[in-house]
Amino acid sequence: MENEKGSNLWAGWAAMKLGDMEMAYRLFKEYVEKEPDYAYGWISLAAAASKLNKKEEAEDARRNYRILKERNPYKRRECEGKEMLISIMNKSDGVINEFIKKMVDEIECDQ
């Protein structure tokens, strides 16, 4: 997932944590339009739609999540975080590289 594409997803969760459900919903909706094959996007949209009492849309999003998860099991958050850190580690050197490597080595991921 590229940073530009993922920014709506992360911003949506930030908006949700700040209590701005309308903004979270809009950001998640934009995200799934750009990345329809990413299960976590759909479950995020389901959460926001549910909070806004958009019950039918929330159920549709949950259905999409379940279909995608069954087709391609969703990686644990730790595994995604480890992948992200490895990509950063590969672009760094020196103390930063060593620090990130220690973090990567501590993350247990069964993938």
Biopython code that builds the backbone (N, CA, C, O; Angstrom):
import numpy as np
from Bio.PDB.StructureBuilder import StructureBuilder

atoms = [
    (1, "MET", "N", (0.849, -1.169, 0.000)),
    (1, "MET", "CA", (0.000, 0.000, 0.000)),
    (1, "MET", "C", (0.892, 1.228, 0.000)),
    (1, "MET", "O", (1.746, 1.381, 0.873)),
    (2, "GLU", "N", (0.700, 2.086, -0.955)),
    (2, "GLU", "CA", (1.496, 3.300, -1.042)),
    (2, "GLU", "C", (0.996, 4.308, -0.020)),
    (2, "GLU", "O", (-0.181, 4.303, 0.342)),
    (3, "ASN", "N", (1.896, 5.180, 0.446)),
    (3, "ASN", "CA", (1.522, 6.171, 1.451)),
    (3, "ASN", "C", (0.368, 7.042, 1.005)),
    (3, "ASN", "O", (-0.545, 7.308, 1.787)),
    (4, "GLU", "N", (0.394, 7.495, -0.246)),
    (4, "GLU", "CA", (-0.665, 8.372, -0.740)),
    (4, "GLU", "C", (-2.020, 7.674, -0.671)),
    (4, "GLU", "O", (-3.011, 8.272, -0.255)),
    (5, "LYS", "N", (-2.057, 6.426, -1.075)),
    (5, "LYS", "CA", (-3.309, 5.679, -1.043)),
    (5, "LYS", "C", (-3.755, 5.425, 0.389)),
    (5, "LYS", "O", (-4.942, 5.524, 0.698)),
    (6, "GLY", "N", (-2.815, 5.101, 1.257)),
    (6, "GLY", "CA", (-3.144, 4.769, 2.630)),
    (6, "GLY", "C", (-3.466, 5.958, 3.502)),
    (6, "GLY", "O", (-3.999, 5.789, 4.598)),
    (7, "SER", "N", (-3.154, 7.161, 3.045)),
    (7, "SER", "CA", (-3.357, 8.332, 3.892)),
    (7, "SER", "C", (-4.826, 8.531, 4.249)),
    (7, "SER", "O", (-5.127, 8.955, 5.365)),
    (8, "ASN", "N", (-5.747, 8.238, 3.337)),
    (8, "ASN", "CA", (-7.169, 8.372, 3.667)),
    (8, "ASN", "C", (-7.578, 7.385, 4.751)),
    (8, "ASN", "O", (-8.405, 7.702, 5.607)),
    (9, "LEU", "N", (-7.006, 6.205, 4.714)),
    (9, "LEU", "CA", (-7.328, 5.201, 5.721)),
    (9, "LEU", "C", (-6.858, 5.659, 7.100)),
    (9, "LEU", "O", (-7.622, 5.630, 8.065)),
    (10, "TRP", "N", (-5.602, 6.081, 7.184)),
    (10, "TRP", "CA", (-5.073, 6.540, 8.471)),
    (10, "TRP", "C", (-5.769, 7.817, 8.932)),
    (10, "TRP", "O", (-6.066, 7.968, 10.117)),
    (11, "ALA", "N", (-6.026, 8.728, 8.010)),
    (11, "ALA", "CA", (-6.724, 9.970, 8.371)),
    (11, "ALA", "C", (-8.141, 9.664, 8.845)),
    (11, "ALA", "O", (-8.653, 10.317, 9.754)),
    (12, "GLY", "N", (-8.764, 8.676, 8.229)),
    (12, "GLY", "CA", (-10.108, 8.275, 8.646)),
    (12, "GLY", "C", (-10.130, 7.793, 10.087)),
    (12, "GLY", "O", (-11.024, 8.146, 10.855)),
    (13, "TRP", "N", (-9.140, 6.984, 10.450)),
    (13, "TRP", "CA", (-9.086, 6.511, 11.835)),
    (13, "TRP", "C", (-8.758, 7.648, 12.798)),
    (13, "TRP", "O", (-9.250, 7.668, 13.926)),
    (14, "ALA", "N", (-7.936, 8.584, 12.363)),
    (14, "ALA", "CA", (-7.650, 9.746, 13.213)),
    (14, "ALA", "C", (-8.930, 10.554, 13.429)),
    (14, "ALA", "O", (-9.225, 10.973, 14.548)),
    (15, "ALA", "N", (-9.687, 10.770, 12.351)),
    (15, "ALA", "CA", (-10.952, 11.508, 12.458)),
    (15, "ALA", "C", (-11.918, 10.772, 13.384)),
    (15, "ALA", "O", (-12.614, 11.390, 14.189)),
    (16, "MET", "N", (-11.952, 9.452, 13.260)),
    (16, "MET", "CA", (-12.847, 8.666, 14.101)),
    (16, "MET", "C", (-12.459, 8.812, 15.574)),
    (16, "MET", "O", (-13.325, 8.979, 16.433)),
    (17, "LYS", "N", (-11.169, 8.749, 15.859)),
    (17, "LYS", "CA", (-10.712, 8.890, 17.247)),
    (17, "LYS", "C", (-11.012, 10.282, 17.802)),
    (17, "LYS", "O", (-11.195, 10.453, 19.007)),
    (18, "LEU", "N", (-11.061, 11.280, 16.906)),
    (18, "LEU", "CA", (-11.390, 12.644, 17.326)),
    (18, "LEU", "C", (-12.895, 12.882, 17.379)),
    (18, "LEU", "O", (-13.345, 13.967, 17.749)),
    (19, "GLY", "N", (-13.672, 11.864, 17.008)),
    (19, "GLY", "CA", (-15.122, 11.965, 17.076)),
    (19, "GLY", "C", (-15.788, 12.549, 15.848)),
    (19, "GLY", "O", (-16.992, 12.800, 15.874)),
    (20, "ASP", "N", (-15.050, 12.773, 14.777)),
    (20, "ASP", "CA", (-15.631, 13.321, 13.549)),
    (20, "ASP", "C", (-16.011, 12.169, 12.617)),
    (20, "ASP", "O", (-15.278, 11.835, 11.687)),
    (21, "MET", "N", (-17.173, 11.571, 12.890)),
    (21, "MET", "CA", (-17.613, 10.389, 12.140)),
    (21, "MET", "C", (-17.901, 10.703, 10.675)),
    (21, "MET", "O", (-17.638, 9.877, 9.801)),
    (22, "GLU", "N", (-18.436, 11.883, 10.401)),
    (22, "GLU", "CA", (-18.719, 12.249, 9.005)),
    (22, "GLU", "C", (-17.434, 12.280, 8.181)),
    (22, "GLU", "O", (-17.390, 11.764, 7.064)),
    (23, "MET", "N", (-16.394, 12.888, 8.740)),
    (23, "MET", "CA", (-15.127, 12.953, 8.019)),
    (23, "MET", "C", (-14.524, 11.554, 7.876)),
    (23, "MET", "O", (-14.021, 11.199, 6.809)),
    (24, "ALA", "N", (-14.575, 10.766, 8.941)),
    (24, "ALA", "CA", (-14.049, 9.399, 8.888)),
    (24, "ALA", "C", (-14.770, 8.611, 7.795)),
    (24, "ALA", "O", (-14.137, 7.924, 6.994)),
    (25, "TYR", "N", (-16.082, 8.717, 7.773)),
    (25, "TYR", "CA", (-16.887, 8.018, 6.769)),
    (25, "TYR", "C", (-16.469, 8.435, 5.353)),
    (25, "TYR", "O", (-16.267, 7.588, 4.484)),
    (26, "ARG", "N", (-16.344, 9.732, 5.135)),
    (26, "ARG", "CA", (-15.966, 10.241, 3.808)),
    (26, "ARG", "C", (-14.582, 9.733, 3.396)),
    (26, "ARG", "O", (-14.386, 9.314, 2.255)),
    (27, "LEU", "N", (-13.636, 9.772, 4.314)),
    (27, "LEU", "CA", (-12.271, 9.322, 4.014)),
    (27, "LEU", "C", (-12.221, 7.818, 3.738)),
    (27, "LEU", "O", (-11.529, 7.379, 2.820)),
    (28, "PHE", "N", (-12.951, 7.032, 4.525)),
    (28, "PHE", "CA", (-12.977, 5.587, 4.286)),
    (28, "PHE", "C", (-13.653, 5.266, 2.956)),
    (28, "PHE", "O", (-13.226, 4.368, 2.230)),
    (29, "LYS", "N", (-14.702, 6.005, 2.650)),
    (29, "LYS", "CA", (-15.417, 5.789, 1.387)),
    (29, "LYS", "C", (-14.480, 6.073, 0.207)),
    (29, "LYS", "O", (-14.420, 5.293, -0.743)),
    (30, "GLU", "N", (-13.758, 7.179, 0.273)),
    (30, "GLU", "CA", (-12.787, 7.504, -0.782)),
    (30, "GLU", "C", (-11.716, 6.419, -0.872)),
    (30, "GLU", "O", (-11.276, 6.054, -1.962)),
    (31, "TYR", "N", (-11.306, 5.915, 0.281)),
    (31, "TYR", "CA", (-10.256, 4.898, 0.294)),
    (31, "TYR", "C", (-10.703, 3.625, -0.424)),
    (31, "TYR", "O", (-9.971, 3.104, -1.266)),
    (32, "VAL", "N", (-11.895, 3.118, -0.104)),
    (32, "VAL", "CA", (-12.324, 1.856, -0.728)),
    (32, "VAL", "C", (-12.601, 2.028, -2.215)),
    (32, "VAL", "O", (-12.540, 1.060, -2.974)),
    (33, "GLU", "N", (-12.904, 3.249, -2.635)),
    (33, "GLU", "CA", (-13.059, 3.491, -4.078)),
    (33, "GLU", "C", (-11.714, 3.350, -4.785)),
    (33, "GLU", "O", (-11.656, 2.880, -5.921)),
    (34, "LYS", "N", (-10.626, 3.758, -4.113)),
    (34, "LYS", "CA", (-9.282, 3.668, -4.699)),
    (34, "LYS", "C", (-8.655, 2.287, -4.496)),
    (34, "LYS", "O", (-7.906, 1.809, -5.348)),
    (35, "GLU", "N", (-8.961, 1.659, -3.378)),
    (35, "GLU", "CA", (-8.355, 0.371, -3.002)),
    (35, "GLU", "C", (-9.442, -0.648, -2.641)),
    (35, "GLU", "O", (-9.539, -1.055, -1.483)),
    (36, "PRO", "N", (-10.251, -1.061, -3.603)),
    (36, "PRO", "CA", (-11.374, -1.947, -3.283)),
    (36, "PRO", "C", (-10.978, -3.360, -2.859)),
    (36, "PRO", "O", (-11.823, -4.105, -2.362)),
    (37, "ASP", "N", (-9.733, -3.741, -3.040)),
    (37, "ASP", "CA", (-9.302, -5.100, -2.695)),
    (37, "ASP", "C", (-8.608, -5.201, -1.345)),
    (37, "ASP", "O", (-8.031, -6.241, -1.026)),
    (38, "TYR", "N", (-8.655, -4.143, -0.551)),
    (38, "TYR", "CA", (-8.008, -4.157, 0.752)),
    (38, "TYR", "C", (-9.084, -4.295, 1.832)),
    (38, "TYR", "O", (-9.849, -3.364, 2.085)),
    (39, "ALA", "N", (-9.129, -5.459, 2.456)),
    (39, "ALA", "CA", (-10.193, -5.793, 3.401)),
    (39, "ALA", "C", (-10.322, -4.784, 4.541)),
    (39, "ALA", "O", (-11.435, -4.428, 4.928)),
    (40, "TYR", "N", (-9.196, -4.323, 5.081)),
    (40, "TYR", "CA", (-9.245, -3.418, 6.229)),
    (40, "TYR", "C", (-9.954, -2.105, 5.885)),
    (40, "TYR", "O", (-10.561, -1.484, 6.757)),
    (41, "GLY", "N", (-9.880, -1.684, 4.627)),
    (41, "GLY", "CA", (-10.605, -0.491, 4.201)),
    (41, "GLY", "C", (-12.107, -0.669, 4.350)),
    (41, "GLY", "O", (-12.814, 0.243, 4.779)),
    (42, "TRP", "N", (-12.586, -1.857, 3.989)),
    (42, "TRP", "CA", (-14.028, -2.129, 4.065)),
    (42, "TRP", "C", (-14.516, -2.223, 5.503)),
    (42, "TRP", "O", (-15.592, -1.719, 5.823)),
    (43, "ILE", "N", (-13.742, -2.862, 6.373)),
    (43, "ILE", "CA", (-14.188, -2.965, 7.762)),
    (43, "ILE", "C", (-14.129, -1.592, 8.434)),
    (43, "ILE", "O", (-14.911, -1.313, 9.343)),
    (44, "SER", "N", (-13.210, -0.741, 7.993)),
    (44, "SER", "CA", (-13.141, 0.630, 8.507)),
    (44, "SER", "C", (-14.379, 1.409, 8.076)),
    (44, "SER", "O", (-14.980, 2.125, 8.876)),
    (45, "LEU", "N", (-14.757, 1.267, 6.799)),
    (45, "LEU", "CA", (-15.972, 1.927, 6.306)),
    (45, "LEU", "C", (-17.193, 1.403, 7.052)),
    (45, "LEU", "O", (-18.090, 2.173, 7.396)),
    (46, "ALA", "N", (-17.228, 0.100, 7.302)),
    (46, "ALA", "CA", (-18.356, -0.484, 8.035)),
    (46, "ALA", "C", (-18.484, 0.144, 9.422)),
    (46, "ALA", "O", (-19.590, 0.437, 9.877)),
    (47, "ALA", "N", (-17.357, 0.346, 10.087)),
    (47, "ALA", "CA", (-17.379, 0.936, 11.431)),
    (47, "ALA", "C", (-17.940, 2.354, 11.398)),
    (47, "ALA", "O", (-18.792, 2.707, 12.214)),
    (48, "ALA", "N", (-17.463, 3.164, 10.457)),
    (48, "ALA", "CA", (-17.933, 4.554, 10.374)),
    (48, "ALA", "C", (-19.397, 4.617, 9.948)),
    (48, "ALA", "O", (-20.174, 5.388, 10.511)),
    (49, "ALA", "N", (-19.772, 3.819, 8.968)),
    (49, "ALA", "CA", (-21.164, 3.813, 8.499)),
    (49, "ALA", "C", (-22.092, 3.379, 9.628)),
    (49, "ALA", "O", (-23.185, 3.923, 9.784)),
    (50, "SER", "N", (-21.658, 2.413, 10.401)),
    (50, "SER", "CA", (-22.441, 1.928, 11.527)),
    (50, "SER", "C", (-22.654, 3.026, 12.562)),
    (50, "SER", "O", (-23.758, 3.195, 13.079)),
    (51, "LYS", "N", (-21.591, 3.771, 12.860)),
    (51, "LYS", "CA", (-21.692, 4.874, 13.828)),
    (51, "LYS", "C", (-22.667, 5.952, 13.358)),
    (51, "LYS", "O", (-23.277, 6.647, 14.171)),
    (52, "LEU", "N", (-22.808, 6.085, 12.030)),
    (52, "LEU", "CA", (-23.707, 7.102, 11.462)),
    (52, "LEU", "C", (-25.094, 6.537, 11.152)),
    (52, "LEU", "O", (-25.899, 7.182, 10.481)),
    (53, "ASN", "N", (-25.363, 5.337, 11.642)),
    (53, "ASN", "CA", (-26.643, 4.653, 11.418)),
    (53, "ASN", "C", (-26.950, 4.398, 9.949)),
    (53, "ASN", "O", (-28.115, 4.334, 9.559)),
    (54, "LYS", "N", (-25.921, 4.253, 9.140)),
    (54, "LYS", "CA", (-26.090, 3.883, 7.730)),
    (54, "LYS", "C", (-26.016, 2.357, 7.695)),
    (54, "LYS", "O", (-25.044, 1.775, 7.215)),
    (55, "LYS", "N", (-27.066, 1.730, 8.215)),
    (55, "LYS", "CA", (-27.048, 0.291, 8.477)),
    (55, "LYS", "C", (-26.857, -0.552, 7.224)),
    (55, "LYS", "O", (-26.081, -1.508, 7.235)),
    (56, "GLU", "N", (-27.547, -0.215, 6.156)),
    (56, "GLU", "CA", (-27.429, -1.004, 4.929)),
    (56, "GLU", "C", (-26.015, -0.904, 4.351)),
    (56, "GLU", "O", (-25.437, -1.904, 3.926)),
    (57, "GLU", "N", (-25.473, 0.305, 4.340)),
    (57, "GLU", "CA", (-24.118, 0.487, 3.821)),
    (57, "GLU", "C", (-23.083, -0.199, 4.718)),
    (57, "GLU", "O", (-22.104, -0.765, 4.231)),
    (58, "ALA", "N", (-23.311, -0.141, 6.025)),
    (58, "ALA", "CA", (-22.402, -0.814, 6.958)),
    (58, "ALA", "C", (-22.406, -2.317, 6.703)),
    (58, "ALA", "O", (-21.349, -2.948, 6.706)),
    (59, "GLU", "N", (-23.573, -2.887, 6.484)),
    (59, "GLU", "CA", (-23.653, -4.330, 6.221)),
    (59, "GLU", "C", (-23.020, -4.688, 4.881)),
    (59, "GLU", "O", (-22.355, -5.717, 4.766)),
    (60, "ASP", "N", (-23.220, -3.848, 3.870)),
    (60, "ASP", "CA", (-22.567, -4.091, 2.572)),
    (60, "ASP", "C", (-21.046, -4.069, 2.720)),
    (60, "ASP", "O", (-20.349, -4.904, 2.144)),
    (61, "ALA", "N", (-20.542, -3.117, 3.490)),
    (61, "ALA", "CA", (-19.095, -3.014, 3.701)),
    (61, "ALA", "C", (-18.583, -4.235, 4.464)),
    (61, "ALA", "O", (-17.516, -4.762, 4.151)),
    (62, "ARG", "N", (-19.343, -4.684, 5.466)),
    (62, "ARG", "CA", (-18.952, -5.892, 6.205)),
    (62, "ARG", "C", (-18.927, -7.109, 5.282)),
    (62, "ARG", "O", (-18.032, -7.950, 5.368)),
    (63, "ARG", "N", (-19.905, -7.188, 4.414)),
    (63, "ARG", "CA", (-19.967, -8.298, 3.458)),
    (63, "ARG", "C", (-18.728, -8.284, 2.558)),
    (63, "ARG", "O", (-18.103, -9.321, 2.335)),
    (64, "ASN", "N", (-18.382, -7.106, 2.046)),
    (64, "ASN", "CA", (-17.178, -6.995, 1.210)),
    (64, "ASN", "C", (-15.935, -7.402, 1.993)),
    (64, "ASN", "O", (-15.058, -8.082, 1.461)),
    (65, "TYR", "N", (-15.860, -6.991, 3.240)),
    (65, "TYR", "CA", (-14.733, -7.362, 4.098)),
    (65, "TYR", "C", (-14.634, -8.882, 4.228)),
    (65, "TYR", "O", (-13.560, -9.458, 4.057)),
    (66, "ARG", "N", (-15.767, -9.526, 4.532)),
    (66, "ARG", "CA", (-15.761, -10.983, 4.720)),
    (66, "ARG", "C", (-15.356, -11.710, 3.443)),
    (66, "ARG", "O", (-14.605, -12.684, 3.493)),
    (67, "ILE", "N", (-15.848, -11.241, 2.306)),
    (67, "ILE", "CA", (-15.497, -11.860, 1.018)),
    (67, "ILE", "C", (-13.998, -11.747, 0.775)),
    (67, "ILE", "O", (-13.341, -12.730, 0.434)),
    (68, "LEU", "N", (-13.462, -10.543, 0.952)),
    (68, "LEU", "CA", (-12.028, -10.331, 0.726)),
    (68, "LEU", "C", (-11.179, -11.114, 1.720)),
    (68, "LEU", "O", (-10.151, -11.683, 1.355)),
    (69, "LYS", "N", (-11.606, -11.139, 2.959)),
    (69, "LYS", "CA", (-10.849, -11.848, 3.987)),
    (69, "LYS", "C", (-10.813, -13.343, 3.690)),
    (69, "LYS", "O", (-9.795, -14.000, 3.905)),
    (70, "GLU", "N", (-11.914, -13.872, 3.201)),
    (70, "GLU", "CA", (-11.964, -15.295, 2.861)),
    (70, "GLU", "C", (-11.082, -15.598, 1.652)),
    (70, "GLU", "O", (-10.376, -16.606, 1.621)),
    (71, "ARG", "N", (-11.132, -14.718, 0.664)),
    (71, "ARG", "CA", (-10.348, -14.911, -0.557)),
    (71, "ARG", "C", (-8.852, -14.770, -0.289)),
    (71, "ARG", "O", (-8.043, -15.538, -0.808)),
    (72, "ASN", "N", (-8.502, -13.794, 0.517)),
    (72, "ASN", "CA", (-7.097, -13.517, 0.806)),
    (72, "ASN", "C", (-6.994, -13.151, 2.284)),
    (72, "ASN", "O", (-7.173, -11.988, 2.644)),
    (73, "PRO", "N", (-6.709, -14.130, 3.145)),
    (73, "PRO", "CA", (-6.716, -13.861, 4.586)),
    (73, "PRO", "C", (-5.934, -12.601, 4.946)),
    (73, "PRO", "O", (-4.832, -12.361, 4.453)),
    (74, "TYR", "N", (-6.534, -11.825, 5.805)),
    (74, "TYR", "CA", (-5.986, -10.536, 6.209)),
    (74, "TYR", "C", (-4.760, -10.728, 7.090)),
    (74, "TYR", "O", (-4.789, -11.499, 8.049)),
    (75, "LYS", "N", (-3.705, -10.035, 6.765)),
    (75, "LYS", "CA", (-2.484, -10.097, 7.569)),
    (75, "LYS", "C", (-2.718, -9.421, 8.912)),
    (75, "LYS", "O", (-3.441, -8.430, 9.016)),
    (76, "ARG", "N", (-2.097, -9.975, 9.917)),
    (76, "ARG", "CA", (-2.167, -9.333, 11.223)),
    (76, "ARG", "C", (-1.506, -7.966, 11.144)),
    (76, "ARG", "O", (-0.597, -7.756, 10.341)),
    (77, "ARG", "N", (-1.952, -7.055, 11.959)),
    (77, "ARG", "CA", (-1.406, -5.690, 11.969)),
    (77, "ARG", "C", (0.104, -5.715, 12.208)),
    (77, "ARG", "O", (0.836, -4.895, 11.654)),
    (78, "GLU", "N", (0.565, -6.650, 13.031)),
    (78, "GLU", "CA", (1.997, -6.737, 13.306)),
    (78, "GLU", "C", (2.776, -7.038, 12.032)),
    (78, "GLU", "O", (3.856, -6.491, 11.811)),
    (79, "CYS", "N", (2.219, -7.915, 11.193)),
    (79, "CYS", "CA", (2.903, -8.293, 9.949)),
    (79, "CYS", "C", (2.984, -7.101, 9.001)),
    (79, "CYS", "O", (4.012, -6.879, 8.361)),
    (80, "GLU", "N", (1.906, -6.340, 8.913)),
    (80, "GLU", "CA", (1.927, -5.155, 8.054)),
    (80, "GLU", "C", (2.925, -4.133, 8.578)),
    (80, "GLU", "O", (3.667, -3.525, 7.807)),
    (81, "GLY", "N", (2.937, -3.950, 9.891)),
    (81, "GLY", "CA", (3.883, -3.009, 10.485)),
    (81, "GLY", "C", (5.320, -3.431, 10.239)),
    (81, "GLY", "O", (6.186, -2.600, 9.966)),
    (82, "LYS", "N", (5.564, -4.731, 10.339)),
    (82, "LYS", "CA", (6.911, -5.248, 10.096)),
    (82, "LYS", "C", (7.328, -4.992, 8.652)),
    (82, "LYS", "O", (8.458, -4.576, 8.396)),
    (83, "GLU", "N", (6.417, -5.241, 7.704)),
    (83, "GLU", "CA", (6.716, -4.977, 6.288)),
    (83, "GLU", "C", (7.050, -3.509, 6.060)),
    (83, "GLU", "O", (7.978, -3.184, 5.320)),
    (84, "MET", "N", (6.282, -2.618, 6.704)),
    (84, "MET", "CA", (6.513, -1.187, 6.547)),
    (84, "MET", "C", (7.889, -0.801, 7.107)),
    (84, "MET", "O", (8.631, -0.040, 6.486)),
    (85, "LEU", "N", (8.214, -1.335, 8.280)),
    (85, "LEU", "CA", (9.517, -1.038, 8.882)),
    (85, "LEU", "C", (10.667, -1.567, 8.028)),
    (85, "LEU", "O", (11.693, -0.899, 7.892)),
    (86, "ILE", "N", (10.508, -2.753, 7.457)),
    (86, "ILE", "CA", (11.558, -3.319, 6.604)),
    (86, "ILE", "C", (11.801, -2.422, 5.402)),
    (86, "ILE", "O", (12.948, -2.207, 5.009)),
    (87, "SER", "N", (10.727, -1.895, 4.812)),
    (87, "SER", "CA", (10.909, -1.016, 3.649)),
    (87, "SER", "C", (11.652, 0.261, 4.040)),
    (87, "SER", "O", (12.465, 0.766, 3.266)),
    (88, "ILE", "N", (11.376, 0.784, 5.237)),
    (88, "ILE", "CA", (12.086, 1.976, 5.717)),
    (88, "ILE", "C", (13.536, 1.619, 6.042)),
    (88, "ILE", "O", (14.456, 2.369, 5.717)),
    (89, "MET", "N", (13.729, 0.466, 6.688)),
    (89, "MET", "CA", (15.072, 0.022, 7.061)),
    (89, "MET", "C", (15.958, -0.106, 5.824)),
    (89, "MET", "O", (17.133, 0.261, 5.851)),
    (90, "ASN", "N", (15.390, -0.627, 4.751)),
    (90, "ASN", "CA", (16.165, -0.820, 3.524)),
    (90, "ASN", "C", (16.581, 0.496, 2.871)),
    (90, "ASN", "O", (17.462, 0.511, 2.011)),
    (91, "LYS", "N", (15.953, 1.596, 3.274)),
    (91, "LYS", "CA", (16.285, 2.905, 2.700)),
    (91, "LYS", "C", (17.124, 3.748, 3.660)),
    (91, "LYS", "O", (17.437, 4.901, 3.363)),
    (92, "SER", "N", (17.486, 3.176, 4.808)),
    (92, "SER", "CA", (18.240, 3.949, 5.799)),
    (92, "SER", "C", (19.599, 3.301, 6.050)),
    (92, "SER", "O", (19.892, 2.207, 5.567)),
    (93, "ASP", "N", (20.410, 4.010, 6.817)),
    (93, "ASP", "CA", (21.719, 3.456, 7.163)),
    (93, "ASP", "C", (22.122, 3.924, 8.556)),
    (93, "ASP", "O", (21.426, 4.721, 9.185)),
    (94, "GLY", "N", (23.239, 3.423, 9.018)),
    (94, "GLY", "CA", (23.787, 3.853, 10.298)),
    (94, "GLY", "C", (22.915, 3.520, 11.486)),
    (94, "GLY", "O", (22.315, 2.447, 11.553)),
    (95, "VAL", "N", (22.850, 4.453, 12.429)),
    (95, "VAL", "CA", (22.134, 4.265, 13.682)),
    (95, "VAL", "C", (20.647, 4.023, 13.436)),
    (95, "VAL", "O", (20.033, 3.193, 14.105)),
    (96, "ILE", "N", (20.076, 4.738, 12.487)),
    (96, "ILE", "CA", (18.653, 4.576, 12.195)),
    (96, "ILE", "C", (18.379, 3.159, 11.704)),
    (96, "ILE", "O", (17.418, 2.522, 12.134)),
    (97, "ASN", "N", (19.222, 2.672, 10.810)),
    (97, "ASN", "CA", (19.063, 1.321, 10.290)),
    (97, "ASN", "C", (19.154, 0.299, 11.423)),
    (97, "ASN", "O", (18.348, -0.630, 11.486)),
    (98, "GLU", "N", (20.118, 0.464, 12.307)),
    (98, "GLU", "CA", (20.292, -0.458, 13.432)),
    (98, "GLU", "C", (19.086, -0.421, 14.368)),
    (98, "GLU", "O", (18.621, -1.462, 14.833)),
    (99, "PHE", "N", (18.586, 0.778, 14.639)),
    (99, "PHE", "CA", (17.428, 0.936, 15.516)),
    (99, "PHE", "C", (16.207, 0.231, 14.921)),
    (99, "PHE", "O", (15.518, -0.516, 15.615)),
    (100, "ILE", "N", (15.945, 0.472, 13.635)),
    (100, "ILE", "CA", (14.791, -0.144, 12.981)),
    (100, "ILE", "C", (14.965, -1.663, 12.925)),
    (100, "ILE", "O", (14.001, -2.403, 13.123)),
    (101, "LYS", "N", (16.180, -2.130, 12.659)),
    (101, "LYS", "CA", (16.436, -3.576, 12.604)),
    (101, "LYS", "C", (16.092, -4.236, 13.935)),
    (101, "LYS", "O", (15.515, -5.323, 13.954)),
    (102, "LYS", "N", (16.441, -3.593, 15.045)),
    (102, "LYS", "CA", (16.104, -4.140, 16.365)),
    (102, "LYS", "C", (14.591, -4.235, 16.537)),
    (102, "LYS", "O", (14.082, -5.222, 17.068)),
    (103, "MET", "N", (13.875, -3.204, 16.085)),
    (103, "MET", "CA", (12.415, -3.233, 16.170)),
    (103, "MET", "C", (11.854, -4.370, 15.327)),
    (103, "MET", "O", (10.988, -5.119, 15.779)),
    (104, "VAL", "N", (12.355, -4.494, 14.095)),
    (104, "VAL", "CA", (11.887, -5.542, 13.179)),
    (104, "VAL", "C", (12.121, -6.920, 13.792)),
    (104, "VAL", "O", (11.255, -7.792, 13.718)),
    (105, "ASP", "N", (13.290, -7.114, 14.396)),
    (105, "ASP", "CA", (13.630, -8.409, 14.988)),
    (105, "ASP", "C", (12.720, -8.772, 16.160)),
    (105, "ASP", "O", (12.537, -9.953, 16.456)),
    (106, "GLU", "N", (12.154, -7.778, 16.822)),
    (106, "GLU", "CA", (11.283, -8.029, 17.974)),
    (106, "GLU", "C", (9.848, -8.346, 17.579)),
    (106, "GLU", "O", (9.093, -8.874, 18.396)),
    (107, "ILE", "N", (9.460, -8.041, 16.363)),
    (107, "ILE", "CA", (8.075, -8.248, 15.939)),
    (107, "ILE", "C", (7.871, -9.699, 15.532)),
    (107, "ILE", "O", (8.528, -10.204, 14.621)),
    (108, "GLU", "N", (6.955, -10.356, 16.217)),
    (108, "GLU", "CA", (6.629, -11.733, 15.866)),
    (108, "GLU", "C", (5.521, -11.720, 14.824)),
    (108, "GLU", "O", (4.470, -11.104, 15.001)),
    (109, "CYS", "N", (5.790, -12.409, 13.752)),
    (109, "CYS", "CA", (4.826, -12.440, 12.651)),
    (109, "CYS", "C", (4.858, -13.845, 12.068)),
    (109, "CYS", "O", (5.918, -14.329, 11.671)),
    (110, "ASP", "N", (3.719, -14.493, 12.014)),
    (110, "ASP", "CA", (3.674, -15.876, 11.544)),
    (110, "ASP", "C", (3.435, -15.995, 10.044)),
    (110, "ASP", "O", (2.884, -16.996, 9.586)),
    (111, "GLN", "N", (3.836, -14.999, 9.283)),
    (111, "GLN", "CA", (3.605, -15.031, 7.837)),
    (111, "GLN", "C", (4.879, -15.268, 7.091)),
    (111, "GLN", "O", (4.873, -15.325, 5.861)),
]
sb = StructureBuilder()
sb.init_structure("model")
sb.init_model(0)
sb.init_chain("A")
sb.init_seg("    ")
for serial, (resi, resn, name, xyz) in enumerate(atoms, 1):
    if name == "N":
        sb.init_residue(resn, " ", resi, " ")
    sb.init_atom(name, np.array(xyz, "f"), 0.0, 1.0, " ", f" {name:<3s}", serial, name[0])
structure = sb.get_structure()
